[in-house]
Amino acid sequence: MLRTHQELDLTDQLSVRRFFQAERPEAVIMAAAAVGGIYANMSQPARHIRDNLLIQGNVIDAAYQSGAGKLVFLGSSCIYPKLSPQPIKEEYLLTGPLEPTNEGYAIAKIAGVKMCQAYRREYGFNAISLMPTNLYGPGDNFDLQNSHVLPALIRRFHEAKVRGEDSVTVWGTGTPRREFLHVDDLADAVLHLLQIYDAEPIVNVGWGQDVTIRELAEIVLAAVGHNARLIFDSTMPDGTPRKLLDVSRLTNLGWQPRIALKTGIERTYAWFKEHAAELRSGT
């Protein structure tokens, strides 16, 4: 029942309703979204709030109207306040101002969470909301302008190696801390919670450990096999200082991640090298 964006535009309410009425899925995993890194969020704030509100509203309502037995909504760790206490517990949602660089995206995702909770309360719709940390892995977006930090570093360092450059520049100071989860671990967590979790409170999905951007860059550089010098451009934004999720609720539900960051980055770089030509051509 999967459809590509070309086959089904989730911002088109009528198309979404027709799809759900025809297919009538038993369960829905709501992972589709307009996403991007700091540059994309800063340069396209209208797109990130508009498209995500449309996508979420259309899919959640159509899933309920078509009789789906359950919906899993994937939010994001960026829904939490910029200066949340660390690690971030689920109850910190809406307790402070958001990070300005991704405010539009975060507000849309918060609206998705609240819509799921509202449909549960008013209609008894079994919708649960999971908040993943930063994700990475095969099939990621490696575009240098619109991707997140980890895939952008993989591509930038790979191309620097190919060109023989002796230094590479990374946005920001290198001091912010970020948590990363391999996409295969997320998929495993989603299936686990799809089967065993049926409550309103949101659930963080992460590793429970983080690294600085400098440490991340060093791991990526080693995986790429390049000896270039790292230069950090402090004139560019850092984003949120730290964003580490408290995953005790998830752990108590019987799930833990398995793919360590170094191993996951090495696997992702291997995939990138295999597909580098088609990524450059945009196919």
N, C-alpha and C positions, 0 to 999 in steps of 0.2 A: 504493500500500500504506500510505499515511500514515493514521494514526488520531488523532483528538482525544483529550484526556484523558477526555471523557465516553464515548467509544467504546471505549477501552482503558485500564484502570487498570494502569499498569506496576508498582504495588506488589503486585498480585495475581498470584502465581506461576502459578497454573493458567491464567488468562486469557492471560498472556504466552506460555506454552508452546503453547497452542492456536493463538494467532495465528501464531507462528513455524512451527509444523508445517503450518499451512494455506498460508502464503504462501511459505515457504522462500526468503528473499531471498539474492541472491548476495553483497551487501555491506550492512553495517549502519553507519550513522553515529549514534553514541550521544550525542545532545545533550540529551535530556530530563533534568531535574533540578528539585529544589525549591530555589529560589534567592531571594536578597533582599539588601538593603543592611545597614548596621550595625544599624539598629533591628530589622529582621526576624531577623537572626542572633542578636542578644542576647535577644530576647523569645521566640524559638521554637527554642532549641538542640536540643531533643529531636526536633522535626519534621525539622530539617535533617540530623541524623545518621541517624535512623530511615528516613525516606522515601528518602533517597539510597542508603543501603545496600541497601534492598529493590529499588529501581529498577535499580541497577547489577547486583546479583547475579542478578536475574531475566533481564535482557536479555542480559548476557554469556553466561550459561550456556545460555539458549535459543538464542542465535545459534550457539553451538558445536554444541549437540545437533541443530539442524536442518540443519547442514551449510553454514552461511554461509562463503563463501570468504575474507572479510575483515571485520574490525570496527574502526572508528575510535572511540576513547573520548575525549570531550572533558572534560578536567579543569578546572583553574583555576589562575591564578597565586597564589591564596591558599594553596596547598598548601605554599608555601615558608616557612621560619622568619621570624618577625616582623622580626628584625634581620639578615637576610641581607646579605652584601656586595652592592654594587650595581655594575653591573647583575647580575641574578640568573641564574646559570648552572644548567643542568639538574641538575648533580651536587650542588647545594646542598640538594637534597631530603633531609629527615630529619637535618639537621645541627644543629638547634637548636629551641627552643620555638616554637610557633605563636602567631599573634595571638589573644589570648583571646576577642575579640568574634566571631570566626567559626570557632572551634576545631572545633565539631561538623561543620560543612560541610566544612572542610579535611580532617579525619580521614576522612570518608566518601569524598572524592575520592581521597585517598591510597590508601585500600582498593581503589578501582576501578582505579587504576594497577597496584597489586600483583596484583590478580586477573587483569588482562590479561596481565601478565608470567608469572604462574603457569600460566595456561592455555596460553601459548605454550611454556613449558618442558616441561610434563607431557604436553600433548595435541597440540602442534604447531599450535595455533590461531593464525592470522595476525591478531593483535590489536595495534594500535598506539595510543599515547596521546599526545594533543596538549594542551598547557597554554596556553589563550588568556589574554591580558591582559583588562582591563576592556573589555566590549563595549557598543556602543550602535547605534542606528539605528531605522528605521521598524519599527513593531510591538513596540517595547519596552514594558516595564511602567512606566507613569507614575504609579502610585499613590504618594502622598506618604509613606505609612507603610512600604511594603514594597519600594520600588524602590531601585535603585542611585543613586549621586550625580548622574550626568549627566541622566538622564530626570527625576529629582526636581527638579533645578534648572530644567530647561525648563518644567515645569508650574508650579512655584512662581513663577518670574519672569513667565510668561505671565499667570497669574491676578493677580499684583500689578499688571501693566500694565493689565489690564481694569478692576481696581478703582481705579486711579489712585493707588496707594500710592507714596510718595516714598522708601521704604526697604524692603529685603528682608533677611531673616536667613538666614545659612548656618551649618550645624552646624560646630563645631570652630574651630580657629585660622586655617585657610586655608593653613597652611604644608606639610602633607603633599603629597607629589608622587605623581601617578598617570599611568599610561600608558593610552591609549584606542585601540581599533581598531574601525573600522566593521564592522558585521555582514556586509556584502557582501564586504569583504576577507577576513574569516574564512572565508566560504563558498568563496571562490576558493582559499584556502590548503588547506582540507580536501580539496577535489577534487584539487588538485595532489598532496598527500601520499598520498591514496587510491590514486593511480595509480603513484607512484614510490617510496614509502617502505615498507619491509617489515622493520623491525628493532625490537628490544626497547627501546632507550633512548627516553625521553620527548623531545618536541620542543616548545620554547617557540614560541608564535605571538603576535607583537606587532608594534608599530611600531618599537621601539627608541629612542623619544623620550618624554619625559614633561613634565608641567606641574604647577605647584602648584594646589591647589584654588582659591586666589584667582584665579590666571590663568584657570582653567577657568570660574569664575563670571563673570569679565569677558567672556570670549568668548561665553558663553551670553547674557549680558545684552545684548551688542551684536547677536547674532543675533535676539533677541526684539524689539529696538528700544525698550528701556526705559531711561530715564535715572536710575533709582533708585539710592540710596546703598546700598552693601553693608555689612552688619553681621555680624561673625563672633562666634558664641556660643561662647566658650572653655570654658563649663561642660559642653559636649557632647563626646563622645569623637572623637578624630581617627582612630583606627585605626592601621594600620601607617604609620610615618613616610614610607617610600618603597617603591615596588614596581615597579621598572623591569626588564623582562626582557632578558636577553642573547639576541639572536635570530641569533647568528652561525651556529648549526647550521642554522636554517631558511634563512638566506641562502645557505649553501653547498649547500643542496638545491635552489636555483634559484628561490626565491620572495621577492618583496618587496611590501609594501602600496602602494596607489595613492591612496587617498582621504585627503587631509589633514584634520586635526581641524576647522579652521574650516569648510571646505566640508562635511564630514560633519555637523556640528552644524546648519548652515544647512538642509541637506536634511532632517534629522530634525525640525527645528522646523516646516518647511513641511508635513511629513506630520502632525505633531501638530495643527497648526491645522485641517487638513482633517478630522481625526477627533476633535476635541476634544469635540463634543457626545456622540458615542457612548461616549467614554472616561468622561465624567461620569456617563452613565446606566448604565455597566457592561455595555453590550452588546458 
